[in-house]
């Protein structure tokens, strides 16, 4: 397949941010670099926004929400979302190249995300005309008709991470457009380019000025002012639990609504009756996909003791055979970590695993030979001999590191799997239907996959338990997160 050249050359040129339908610089005039994590090269500079820029973006969103956008009918919002989906489909290769260059996602994986992202946009389009209230019989005196209305919450501040710029942007902007909200999106400073491309494609599809705004900057200088802003009615955030907690505190000023999709330390349980040939690659890629930089990574691998050694050996063989390199190569299966800082973080966990007594089965080191020397590459890693108290089994690593832990009984593994402050996802491999249902019910996680992993459907809610956040993305529940419910009483006697 031919690699398309994106409309914006990723060659160190300068990009501006998008506010009120215009491409603008930061009020301070400051800029920041974004680098290709596979090569270390500067691929663009973008404005380094601050509080004044956030205020300008929120004002633009408010003007749009109170103005022409408020008069769009549901069927008009539906048509707009379908045009956006078509526009994305026409320019999908550009989007893929942008993601690959900016944050290292292997382009083969980026291309494979088309069904998910385009499906989300078309799902939201379908839902735009299906949002409605209800009439309610009541026992009030007199002749009174009661009904509810679903109304957009208003201006939404969206803060997304660097590990999935396209999907995360659409997961925030799509439901806002379907419900009639306006958005100020703050992408990660590590990967701001695809959201800017998305803004341009949406504008070309006919999104009115001010409905979608993109503010580039750091979390402290742009994200925090957005979370605190009194003119923002709702914050949606995907990222670390620590940052999520700070957003909750910042939201107290005007009691804005908050949806959080936070960290995870997801368990994957391989039962003795599992199909090992099928389970091994799926369990491996539950962590190694996106170089482990994914919140749902199944990094705690619980394996029935009777098959533990065989299964770990299969994982090691699979891991060693993965092709690692620059994501722009269609043959690459594992790309780089996002930054030198993330590389140092992951290397710290590799050292901690060894120091705490885990047995390194494969990987365990930075890769710096030849073409990999300038990038942030780590070999897919499997540790065995891991105990539940080790840091690699307790803390979110956000790197390609699996901790294998044996178990003996289902009651035991459920207790151990749930012994974590997180509750985002879980996986189960078994051929027994009763076991599948039992574990799916007992595991404390927002998503449970059985004999598969990473399956995301726009119609199915996604989100966390415990310190993995609250609120849902996907399904009818997702749209409800962007709506207020109003009760209306009319006396007609």
Legacy VTK file of the C-alpha trace (Angstrom):
# vtk DataFile Version 3.0
C-alpha trace
ASCII
DATASET POLYDATA
POINTS 493 float
0.000 0.000 0.000
1.297 3.468 -0.894
2.009 5.789 2.035
0.151 9.042 1.399
1.903 12.314 2.149
-0.131 14.314 4.677
-1.277 17.758 3.665
0.853 19.196 6.469
4.444 18.134 5.953
5.901 16.641 9.125
9.227 18.337 8.549
9.685 20.754 11.427
7.198 23.292 10.065
4.942 25.327 12.346
1.284 24.554 12.971
-1.234 26.900 14.546
-4.127 26.023 16.842
-7.816 26.281 15.938
-10.120 28.686 17.798
-13.430 30.092 16.596
-12.905 28.790 13.075
-9.509 30.503 12.704
-5.897 29.289 12.885
-4.212 31.322 15.595
-1.011 31.628 17.615
-0.743 31.614 21.397
-1.302 34.979 23.024
2.188 34.731 24.507
3.782 33.919 21.154
5.428 30.863 22.727
5.735 27.574 20.876
6.723 23.990 21.705
8.201 21.127 19.711
6.752 17.738 18.952
9.168 14.955 18.006
8.984 11.671 16.141
9.527 9.060 18.877
11.070 6.631 16.397
13.817 9.023 15.274
13.945 11.865 17.777
13.544 14.400 14.950
11.442 17.540 15.404
8.431 17.156 13.130
6.569 20.366 13.981
6.174 23.225 16.379
2.797 24.285 17.778
1.570 27.167 19.933
2.133 26.829 23.659
-1.242 28.023 24.860
-1.956 29.547 28.243
-4.879 30.826 30.248
-5.694 33.664 27.811
-5.929 31.227 24.927
-8.206 28.927 26.913
-10.448 31.885 27.720
-10.577 32.797 24.030
-11.473 29.231 23.062
-14.174 28.898 25.732
-15.681 32.220 24.618
-15.737 30.988 21.009
-17.418 27.760 22.073
-19.980 29.643 24.144
-20.801 32.004 21.280
-21.312 29.036 18.966
-23.414 27.147 21.510
-25.657 30.145 22.171
-25.739 31.133 18.486
-26.278 29.319 15.194
-25.288 25.889 16.519
-28.206 25.937 18.978
-30.620 26.094 16.041
-29.330 22.925 14.355
-32.008 20.244 14.341
-31.123 16.652 15.234
-31.296 15.570 11.592
-28.907 18.400 10.666
-26.414 17.285 13.311
-26.794 13.772 11.963
-25.997 14.864 8.408
-22.980 16.798 9.670
-21.569 13.778 11.485
-22.043 11.612 8.406
-20.187 14.199 6.302
-17.364 14.172 8.861
-17.190 10.369 8.690
-17.003 10.511 4.895
-14.311 13.188 5.078
-12.285 11.068 7.506
-12.635 8.062 5.244
-11.333 10.011 2.250
-8.329 11.244 4.231
-7.764 8.196 6.420
-4.242 7.577 5.183
-3.246 11.146 6.096
-4.649 10.630 9.582
-2.713 7.368 9.930
0.584 8.905 8.838
0.039 11.771 11.290
-0.586 9.402 14.217
2.350 7.202 13.271
4.803 10.061 12.924
3.643 12.010 15.958
3.254 9.238 18.545
4.764 6.085 17.039
1.671 3.965 16.425
2.514 1.328 13.783
0.776 2.381 10.602
-0.695 -1.082 10.084
-2.475 -0.728 13.419
-3.527 2.836 12.585
-5.078 1.673 9.335
-6.889 -1.116 11.153
-8.546 1.477 13.414
-10.636 2.808 10.517
-13.660 0.651 11.283
-13.613 1.670 14.916
-13.234 5.426 14.380
-15.548 5.721 11.376
-17.989 3.421 13.153
-18.022 5.750 16.162
-18.830 8.777 14.014
-21.638 6.954 12.214
-22.981 5.557 15.471
-23.150 9.072 16.951
-24.852 10.227 13.761
-27.506 7.574 14.218
-27.991 8.511 17.858
-28.380 12.220 17.090
-32.002 11.658 16.013
-32.746 9.075 18.712
-32.298 11.289 21.783
-35.603 12.110 23.410
-37.410 12.523 26.693
-40.559 10.766 27.814
-44.084 11.542 28.981
-44.817 10.529 32.567
-48.116 9.693 34.235
-48.339 11.293 37.660
-50.623 11.477 40.676
-50.571 15.241 41.129
-53.922 16.998 41.750
-55.528 18.606 38.732
-54.990 17.797 35.095
-51.243 18.034 34.556
-49.135 16.737 31.707
-45.511 15.932 32.606
-42.642 15.184 30.307
-38.852 15.335 30.187
-36.517 17.005 27.741
-32.930 16.050 26.916
-30.809 19.180 26.461
-27.074 19.634 25.741
-24.987 20.463 28.800
-23.267 23.337 26.970
-19.528 23.908 26.564
-17.427 20.777 27.003
-13.742 20.853 27.868
-12.028 17.711 26.582
-8.507 16.694 27.608
-6.989 13.681 25.847
-3.765 11.663 26.146
-1.093 10.971 23.552
-1.572 7.237 23.122
-4.582 7.363 20.742
-5.000 10.871 19.301
-7.547 10.016 16.594
-9.809 7.696 18.575
-9.636 9.856 21.704
-10.509 13.011 19.765
-13.508 11.378 18.115
-14.629 9.794 21.397
-14.862 13.302 22.866
-15.999 15.414 19.921
-18.447 12.938 18.338
-20.995 12.773 21.186
-20.700 16.532 21.705
-21.749 17.152 18.100
-24.523 14.555 18.301
-26.042 16.217 21.377
-25.522 19.840 20.318
-22.658 20.767 22.665
-19.600 22.836 21.718
-16.069 21.639 22.477
-12.674 22.944 23.512
-10.212 20.072 23.109
-6.755 20.111 24.664
-4.557 17.373 23.170
-1.431 16.091 24.842
1.675 18.172 24.245
3.345 14.886 23.244
1.025 14.338 20.239
-0.918 17.441 19.182
-0.781 17.161 15.388
-3.560 14.708 14.561
-6.188 16.656 16.550
-5.235 19.745 14.531
-5.675 17.774 11.301
-9.014 16.506 12.606
-10.149 20.084 13.259
-9.329 21.006 9.680
-11.193 18.014 8.271
-14.213 18.812 10.433
-14.218 22.419 9.307
-14.107 21.258 5.685
-17.075 19.000 6.435
-19.080 22.030 7.578
-18.730 22.207 11.366
-19.711 25.797 12.269
-17.063 28.158 13.619
-16.495 27.776 17.353
-18.221 24.423 17.730
-14.870 22.581 17.751
-11.761 24.340 19.092
-8.279 22.861 19.561
-5.917 24.422 22.102
-2.363 23.098 22.151
-0.305 23.421 25.312
0.862 21.685 28.452
-1.384 20.242 31.118
-0.358 22.824 33.687
-0.626 25.841 31.384
-3.680 24.939 29.279
-5.301 21.812 30.725
-5.636 23.133 34.277
-7.202 26.476 33.230
-9.682 24.544 31.071
-10.660 22.292 33.976
-11.071 25.298 36.276
-12.888 27.574 33.818
-16.242 28.804 35.098
-17.587 28.924 31.547
-17.038 25.201 30.971
-20.089 23.073 31.806
-18.452 19.656 31.588
-14.962 18.141 31.523
-14.201 14.826 29.838
-10.737 13.469 30.502
-8.692 10.426 29.604
-5.349 10.018 31.328
-3.671 9.240 34.622
-5.520 8.777 37.890
-3.429 11.474 39.569
-4.386 14.040 36.933
-7.996 12.886 37.088
-8.067 13.601 40.809
-6.749 17.127 40.198
-9.472 17.679 37.578
-12.146 16.659 40.062
-10.778 19.206 42.524
-10.642 21.892 39.812
-14.243 21.202 38.795
-15.568 22.308 42.172
-15.605 25.986 41.208
-18.837 25.755 39.239
-19.629 22.083 40.018
-19.130 21.216 36.370
-19.951 17.677 35.340
-16.970 15.352 34.958
-16.341 12.096 33.090
-13.041 10.321 33.734
-11.370 7.381 32.003
-8.223 6.799 34.016
-5.491 4.262 34.653
-5.636 0.504 34.904
-3.734 -2.601 35.940
-5.934 -5.085 34.177
-5.874 -8.806 35.009
-5.949 -11.467 32.315
-6.882 -14.945 33.560
-5.853 -18.016 31.553
-7.705 -21.082 32.813
-6.340 -24.605 32.523
-8.865 -25.495 29.817
-8.002 -22.518 27.568
-6.993 -22.954 23.948
-3.346 -22.045 24.497
-2.482 -21.676 20.821
-5.136 -18.993 20.406
-4.797 -17.454 23.860
-1.036 -16.815 23.806
-0.921 -14.203 20.994
-4.064 -12.464 22.229
-2.784 -12.293 25.801
0.588 -11.039 24.545
-0.931 -8.287 22.406
-3.265 -7.276 25.220
-0.077 -5.683 26.569
2.315 -5.308 23.646
-0.151 -3.484 21.376
0.809 0.184 21.114
4.009 -0.762 22.969
2.012 -1.241 26.151
0.932 2.404 26.121
-2.735 1.683 26.626
-4.857 2.004 29.739
-6.535 -1.393 29.345
-3.265 -3.328 28.946
-3.660 -6.788 30.461
-0.344 -6.569 32.239
-1.194 -8.880 35.186
-1.318 -12.311 33.589
-2.751 -14.962 35.909
-2.138 -18.457 34.524
-3.421 -21.730 35.961
-0.455 -23.428 37.619
-0.789 -26.639 35.590
-0.199 -24.764 32.308
1.843 -21.824 33.621
5.280 -22.823 32.367
4.036 -23.907 28.944
2.025 -20.733 28.485
4.882 -18.453 29.562
7.156 -20.246 27.086
4.624 -19.619 24.329
4.500 -15.920 25.287
8.279 -15.675 25.142
8.427 -17.206 21.666
5.698 -14.889 20.425
7.305 -11.796 21.973
10.711 -12.598 20.511
9.198 -12.888 17.041
7.532 -9.487 16.968
8.956 -7.013 14.465
10.087 -3.800 16.197
10.846 -0.567 14.386
9.651 2.736 12.986
5.880 2.639 12.770
5.882 4.071 9.256
7.088 0.674 8.030
3.933 -1.381 7.280
5.711 -4.498 8.575
6.329 -3.004 12.028
4.321 -4.606 14.836
5.829 -2.796 17.835
6.750 0.873 17.643
8.576 3.191 20.054
7.533 4.601 23.382
6.295 8.161 23.125
9.279 9.990 24.654
12.655 9.643 26.392
10.865 10.369 29.676
8.501 7.438 29.165
11.451 5.279 28.154
13.201 6.107 31.443
10.015 5.309 33.355
9.687 1.882 31.752
13.391 1.134 32.239
12.893 1.928 35.923
10.212 -0.753 36.162
12.433 -3.248 34.354
15.111 -2.663 36.998
12.528 -2.877 39.786
11.290 -6.235 38.531
14.775 -7.693 38.588
15.639 -6.135 41.946
12.468 -7.501 43.591
13.217 -11.033 42.427
11.121 -11.526 39.291
12.623 -13.825 36.655
13.182 -12.214 33.273
11.958 -14.597 30.572
12.467 -12.402 27.519
13.131 -8.750 26.652
13.892 -6.487 29.550
16.048 -3.861 27.875
16.102 -0.846 25.622
16.774 -1.574 21.953
19.386 0.749 20.477
20.961 -1.134 17.601
21.166 0.367 14.126
18.065 2.256 13.061
16.598 1.938 16.570
19.386 3.935 18.211
17.720 7.338 17.986
14.286 6.148 19.087
12.582 5.142 22.330
12.380 1.386 21.812
11.981 -1.320 24.465
11.865 -5.036 23.755
8.566 -6.766 24.569
9.177 -8.139 28.048
7.844 -11.087 30.037
8.569 -11.574 33.748
7.766 -14.810 35.571
8.171 -15.616 39.261
6.215 -12.457 40.031
4.428 -11.946 43.354
1.340 -9.785 43.862
3.293 -7.296 45.987
5.963 -6.435 43.412
5.802 -2.990 41.822
5.552 -4.470 38.331
2.393 -6.293 39.486
0.878 -3.317 41.322
1.649 -0.165 39.351
0.664 0.922 35.856
3.831 0.736 33.741
2.506 1.949 30.377
5.090 -0.104 28.547
5.385 -3.559 26.914
5.831 -5.507 30.158
3.883 -8.640 31.215
3.949 -10.003 34.771
3.018 -13.706 34.832
1.555 -15.051 38.082
0.370 -18.644 38.702
-2.950 -19.444 40.423
-4.653 -22.585 41.726
-8.399 -21.909 42.163
-10.997 -19.574 40.702
-11.856 -18.103 44.097
-8.204 -17.348 44.661
-7.632 -15.704 41.300
-10.772 -13.570 41.584
-9.618 -12.285 44.966
-6.137 -11.505 43.643
-7.383 -9.989 40.393
-9.681 -7.622 42.295
-6.966 -6.671 44.798
-6.089 -3.426 43.039
-7.266 0.174 43.233
-8.058 -0.003 39.508
-10.996 -1.544 37.682
-10.865 -0.655 34.015
-10.759 -3.998 32.174
-10.122 -7.721 32.495
-9.677 -10.739 30.259
-10.586 -14.411 30.621
-9.528 -17.395 28.521
-11.580 -20.551 29.004
-13.614 -23.046 26.986
-16.148 -23.475 29.793
-19.233 -21.264 29.461
-20.057 -21.436 33.161
-16.546 -20.278 34.074
-16.793 -17.436 31.549
-20.059 -16.178 33.048
-18.898 -16.650 36.616
-15.653 -14.725 36.175
-17.309 -12.014 34.080
-19.741 -11.418 36.945
-17.178 -11.485 39.754
-14.364 -9.408 38.258
-14.513 -5.751 39.292
-13.920 -4.107 35.919
-15.860 -1.963 33.486
-15.095 -4.277 30.546
-14.491 -8.032 30.575
-13.328 -9.826 27.432
-13.618 -13.590 27.114
-11.338 -15.375 24.619
-10.545 -12.025 23.028
-9.213 -8.603 24.060
-9.355 -4.965 22.938
-12.815 -5.386 21.374
-14.428 -1.929 21.367
-17.924 -1.360 19.955
-19.426 2.150 19.683
-22.735 0.719 20.929
-21.217 -0.808 24.086
-20.387 1.391 27.105
-16.738 1.601 28.142
-15.361 2.933 31.409
-13.922 2.067 34.781
-14.684 0.981 38.311
-12.918 2.287 41.405
-9.923 4.548 40.654
-10.151 3.866 36.951
-12.720 6.637 36.753
-16.438 7.142 36.241
-18.753 7.916 33.379
-19.030 5.889 30.187
-17.914 6.294 26.586
-19.880 4.320 24.015
-23.519 3.313 23.937
-26.538 5.356 24.939
-24.849 6.062 28.271
-22.155 8.016 26.435
-24.635 10.454 24.943
-26.360 10.839 28.316
-23.055 12.117 29.717
-23.456 15.178 27.448
-27.123 15.828 28.210
-29.138 17.420 30.977
-32.614 16.097 31.763
-35.295 18.697 32.349
-38.725 17.938 33.864
-41.680 19.947 32.515
-45.151 20.197 34.150
-48.075 21.774 32.256
-51.516 22.207 33.813
-54.152 21.851 31.117
-57.486 21.831 33.018
LINES 1 494
493 0 1 2 3 4 5 6 7 8 9 10 11 12 13 14 15 16 17 18 19 20 21 22 23 24 25 26 27 28 29 30 31 32 33 34 35 36 37 38 39 40 41 42 43 44 45 46 47 48 49 50 51 52 53 54 55 56 57 58 59 60 61 62 63 64 65 66 67 68 69 70 71 72 73 74 75 76 77 78 79 80 81 82 83 84 85 86 87 88 89 90 91 92 93 94 95 96 97 98 99 100 101 102 103 104 105 106 107 108 109 110 111 112 113 114 115 116 117 118 119 120 121 122 123 124 125 126 127 128 129 130 131 132 133 134 135 136 137 138 139 140 141 142 143 144 145 146 147 148 149 150 151 152 153 154 155 156 157 158 159 160 161 162 163 164 165 166 167 168 169 170 171 172 173 174 175 176 177 178 179 180 181 182 183 184 185 186 187 188 189 190 191 192 193 194 195 196 197 198 199 200 201 202 203 204 205 206 207 208 209 210 211 212 213 214 215 216 217 218 219 220 221 222 223 224 225 226 227 228 229 230 231 232 233 234 235 236 237 238 239 240 241 242 243 244 245 246 247 248 249 250 251 252 253 254 255 256 257 258 259 260 261 262 263 264 265 266 267 268 269 270 271 272 273 274 275 276 277 278 279 280 281 282 283 284 285 286 287 288 289 290 291 292 293 294 295 296 297 298 299 300 301 302 303 304 305 306 307 308 309 310 311 312 313 314 315 316 317 318 319 320 321 322 323 324 325 326 327 328 329 330 331 332 333 334 335 336 337 338 339 340 341 342 343 344 345 346 347 348 349 350 351 352 353 354 355 356 357 358 359 360 361 362 363 364 365 366 367 368 369 370 371 372 373 374 375 376 377 378 379 380 381 382 383 384 385 386 387 388 389 390 391 392 393 394 395 396 397 398 399 400 401 402 403 404 405 406 407 408 409 410 411 412 413 414 415 416 417 418 419 420 421 422 423 424 425 426 427 428 429 430 431 432 433 434 435 436 437 438 439 440 441 442 443 444 445 446 447 448 449 450 451 452 453 454 455 456 457 458 459 460 461 462 463 464 465 466 467 468 469 470 471 472 473 474 475 476 477 478 479 480 481 482 483 484 485 486 487 488 489 490 491 492
